[in-house]
Amino acid sequence: MTELLTPEGYEQTKEKLRDLQSRLAEIKKRTDLAPAHLASVRRSYNSMIREYLQEIRLYEVKQSKLNTLTPV
């Protein structure tokens, strides 16, 4: 199980996710990579993207629960 993000870690993870998605889009456009290498890179990037999304979702659920429990 991964450690829950701090607010700073949440923002950093969102930034890393955006960067990784951008890099993946650029990688897909490249024609100089061998098909096997391209597939390996895409699998790796997609795996990291899934991990970042999971961490972000866990943080958002935790924050949502805290906000509903805390009277305003």
C-alpha positions in Angstrom: 0.0 0.0 0.0 1.3 3.4 -0.9 1.6 6.2 1.7 -1.1 8.8 1.4 0.0 12.1 -0.2 0.4 15.4 1.6 -1.2 18.5 0.0 2.3 19.3 -1.4 2.8 15.8 -2.6 -0.7 15.9 -4.2 0.2 19.0 -6.3 3.6 17.5 -7.2 2.0 14.2 -8.3 -0.6 16.1 -10.4 2.3 18.0 -12.1 4.3 14.8 -12.7 1.1 13.2 -14.2 0.7 16.1 -16.6 4.4 16.0 -17.6 4.3 12.2 -18.1 1.1 12.4 -20.2 2.7 15.1 -22.3 5.9 13.0 -22.7 3.8 10.0 -23.7 2.0 12.0 -26.4 5.4 13.1 -27.8 6.8 9.5 -27.7 3.8 8.3 -29.7 4.7 10.7 -32.5 8.3 9.5 -32.8 9.2 7.3 -35.7 12.9 6.7 -34.8 12.2 4.1 -32.2 12.1 0.4 -32.7 8.5 -1.0 -32.3 9.5 -3.2 -29.4 11.3 -0.3 -27.6 8.3 2.0 -28.2 5.9 -0.6 -26.8 8.1 -1.0 -23.8 8.3 2.7 -23.1 4.5 3.1 -23.6 3.8 0.3 -21.1 6.2 1.8 -18.6 4.6 5.3 -19.0 1.1 3.9 -18.8 2.0 2.0 -15.6 3.4 5.1 -14.0 0.3 7.1 -15.1 -2.0 4.5 -13.4 0.0 4.7 -10.2 -0.1 8.5 -10.2 -3.9 8.5 -10.8 -4.4 6.0 -8.0 -2.4 8.2 -5.6 -4.4 11.2 -6.7 -7.7 9.5 -6.3 -6.8 8.2 -2.8 -5.9 11.7 -1.7 -9.1 13.2 -3.1 -11.2 10.5 -1.5 -9.5 11.1 1.9 -10.0 14.9 1.5 -13.6 14.5 0.6 -14.2 12.3 3.6 -12.5 14.8 5.9 -14.5 17.7 4.4 -17.8 15.9 5.0 -16.9 15.0 8.6 -15.6 18.5 9.5 -18.4 21.0 10.3 -18.0 24.4 8.7 
